[in-house]
């Protein structure tokens, strides 16, 4: 991160916010990051008095050979990993500090704990674009499978964000998620990532290309709105991430979204311009476009066995 824009904070939260800032600035040594720069008068004049932190990223990139591996509990020897992560974001130099990320602790609903809220930039002109890639694989039942690479090209997020708090009951993390995004390409390349700046490079002999992905809120007729889709909300329809134990005493990773309150679940839509496969063995295949005009998550309960 080259520059940070801080909002004013109350005296009671100064030390905590400073510590959080130091944590935010701690990035892996493989990341490209320039030194902090002083704010100019224009940036300082826009500061408002409230608790929280506003920041923006400039010339951000991260890459390296790190590998993150999950090992199933004994006596299983199964494992899964993702490795060699790459992440970068292009900049919007015109509104570098006028449209920041916002991280704050806000008061929760009556009877609930306070909420940590991270809001994305509105990014109205779509110039803040993310590029990402990682390798993945699994090792189970005596078979080591190298899955290749997943590449996300030109991912643009328009507002929305995440919320975190303690759940109403039990253990774990309750979350909220609002999303409006356009993704240029989601590329699955089983033989390696090759050139991630191109969606269809000549050197890639095999890949799946999901092009033109659009996610966001829709109206009752399935028309996209210029607002994020509220997939989960910590006050009205919280999500949950925790570990649970089944009737046999076996641990399970649990992800879910609770039933909504009287306001109901929000409507969202998913559009994909094209799905295609390229293969030097089986030949190429074009599946065309796909669209789900209206999605409404009333309840979600997923338990994953290690």
N, C-alpha and C positions, 0 to 999 in steps of 0.2 A: 504494500500500500504506500503510495507516494504522498498522499495528503489526506487529512482527516478534518472534517468540519464538526466542531463540538457545539452543541447547544449549551446555554447556561444551565447550571444545576443549583439546587438548593444547598446550603452549607451542610445540612445534615447528611447529604449523600455525596459530598465531594470526594471523600477518601474512597468510598466504594466504587464510584465511577472511574476514578483514576486507576484503581486496580483493574477494573474491567477493561479500560483502554490499553493498559500494558498487556493484558492477556490477548486482546484482539490483535495487537501488533506482533505477537509471537508466532511467526510462520516458520515452516520447515526450511532448513538451509538450502534445499534445492529450489525454493521458490525465488522468483525474480522480484525483488522489492527494493525501492529506493528509500532514502532517508526521509523522515518527516520534514515538512516544509511549514514555515509560519504562515498563518492566514493573512490575507490582505484586508484592507479596510472594507471592501465590499462584502466579503464573507463575514467579517466580524459584525458589521452593521445589521446583518440579517438574523443574528442570534436572538432567541426569545427565552424568557425565563420559565423554565419548567424542568422536571426531573427527566433525565434520559440522555441519549447519545445519538447524534446524527453523524454519518460518515459516508464517504464515497470511495471508490477504488479507482486507481489510475495506473495504467500500464501493468495491470495485474496478470501474473502467470505463475503456474505451479507445475512442476514436472519432476520425475525422479524414478527410482527403482524400488520404491517401497512396496511391500506386499502385506496385505491384511488377511489373516487366515482364521477361520472359525473351525474349531475342533469339537466334534460331538462328544458328549460325556462318555466316560468309560462304562462298559467294556467296548463300545464301538470305537473304531479307528477311522471313521469317516471324517472328511474335512472339505471345506470349500474356501476359495480365496478370490480376491481381486487384487490386481497389482499394476505396477507401472502407471500410476495415475497421471493424467494431464488435464489442466484446467486453465483457461484464460478468458479474459473479457475485453472487448473493445470499448472505447471511451466515447462519451458525448462531451466534447470540450466546451460546447456552448453553455450547457447547464450542469457543469461539473459539481457545483455545490448547491445549485437551486433545486435539485431533485435528488436528494440523498436517500440512503437507507436510514431507517429510524429504529433504534433499539431502546425500549423503555419498559419499566415496570408499572403496570396500571392496576387500579383497584378492581378486584373481581366482583362478580355478581353477589348479591346479598347471601351471606352464609358460605361463600367460597373464598379460597385463598387468592392472593394477588397473582397477576398473570404477567409473564414475560412475553412481550410482543415485538416481533421483528417485521417491519413493513418494507416491501420492495419499492424502489423508485417507480414513479408512474410511467416513465420511459415513453412518453407520447410519440416521439419521432422514431422509436425503435432502433436507435443507434447503439444502445448498450446490448451487445450480443455475446453470448457465451459459447465457447467451444470446449468439448470435454471428450476424454477417451480413457478406457481402462481395459486391461486383460482380465480374463477370468478362467476358472477351472474348478473341477471337483475330483475328489479321490474317495471312492466308496466301493465296497464289495470287491476289493482287489483290482479295481480298474481306475487308472489315473487318466482323466479326460481333460485335455487342454481345449477350452471352449473358444479360444481366439480372442477377438477384440470387439468391444462395443464403442461406437463413435456417435457423439451428438454434435451436429453441425448447425450453427446459427440459431441457437435457442434464445428467444426473446421473451422476457417476462414483463408484463404490463401491470404494475401494482400488485395487489394481493400481499400475501406473506404468511407467517406462521405465529402461533401462540403456544405457550407451554405453561402448565400449572400442575398442581397435585390433583389426583382424581377424587371424585366425590366419595368413592368407597374403594377399599382395597389398596394395593400398591401399584407402583409404576409411574408413568408419565401421561397426563392428559394433554391432548393437543388440539389445536384448531388449524385449518388450512384453507386458504383462499387462493385460487389460481386462475390466471388468464395468461396463456402462453401460445406463441407460435414457434414451431421447431422446423427448421429447414429440412433436415434429414436425420433419421435415426438409422445407423448403419451397423449391421451385424456381419463381421468378417471373420469366419472360422480359421482362416490361414494367416491372420495377423493384420495389424491396422493399416499398413502401407501409408499412403499419403492422405492424412486426415483433412487437408485443406480442399480436397476434391471429393465430390459425391460419387463420381464414376471414373476414377483413374484407370488408365489402360492396364496398369500392372496388377489390378485386382481381378483374379480369375473367378472368385466365388464370393458372393455377398447377398444379403437381403437389404433392400433399400425401402424404408418407409418415409415417403416424401410429403412435405406440406402438412404437418400435424397442427391442428388448431384446437385449443381447449379454452372454454370460457363459459360464462353464464348465458342462458338463452331465455327468451320469453315463452309464453304458453303455446306459441305456434312453432317453436323450435328455431327462431331467428336469433343469431348471435347478438349479444349486447356488448357494449364497450366497458364491461365490468367483470371482475373476477368471479368465478364460480366458488361459492362458499361450500366446500366439500365437508368440512367439519368446523364446529364452533365450540369453544370451551364453555360458553354460557348456555347455548340453546341445543347443541347436538355435539357433545365432546367426542373426540377420538381417544383411543387408549392404546398404549404400547407397554407391555409388561410380560412377565413370565408367569405361567400358571401350571398347576399340577393336575393331571387327569385322575380318574377314579382308581387307576392302577398305580398311582404314585409316580408316573412318568412326567418329566418336565416338558413344557411346550412353550414355544415362543408365540405370543398372542398379539395380534393387531386387530383393532375393531373400531367401529363408529356406533355410538349409542342411538337409540330412537330419538327423533326430534321432539321438541316441545310443541305447544299448540300452534306456533308459527309455521310449522311444517318444514320439510327438507327442501333445500334450494334446488333449482333446475340448472343443469349444465348440459353442454353439448360437446361432441367430439367429431372432428372432420379430418379425413386423411385424403390428400389429393391423389396419391398413387402408391401401390405396393408392388414391388418387382423383385425378382430373383435373377441373379446372374450365376452361371455355372459352366465351366469348361467340360464337365462330365455329363450332366443331364440336360444341358441347354438352358436358354433363358426363358423366363416366364413373367408375364405382365398380368397382374390381377386387377388392375384398374383402381378406381377410387372407392371410398367407403365413408359413410356418415351415420352417426347416431344423433338424431335430431334433438332428443331430450333424454337426459339421465337424471334419476332422482334416487339417491342412496337413503333408503329408509332405515336400514340396519346392516351392519357388516360385522362378521365374527370369523376371523381366520386364526387357526392354530396350526403351527408348523412343528412337525416332529423332527428332532435333531437327527 
